[in-house]
Amino acid sequence: MIKRHEFDLIVRKLELKTRQGAHLFAWFEHDGKTITRTRRSEQQGDLPMQHSIRQQLKLTEDQLSGLLACHIGRDQYVEILRAKKLL
């Protein structure tokens, strides 16, 4: 499971745009276009949606682990999205 502070770390590292509501909505913009988006609830504790968050950000398990371990940043994320033909 992903923790709230880990989700917030992802938001900061990838410089995701955010909007607060019943959930924290976060999305990745490139050249003015929204490429990926995800969200997290405002509840306390672990987030049960790690699989969904990973899929919404178009990452593999290894890439998500690398992101959380500070091996992947915004530039590497752009390259991942380019390799997947999303940019």
Secondary structure, DSSP 8 states (H G I E B T S, - for coil): -B-HHHHHHHHHHTT-EEEESSEEEEEEEETTEEEEEEEEES-SS-BTTHHHHHHHTT--HHHHHHHHTTS--HHHHHHHHHHTT--
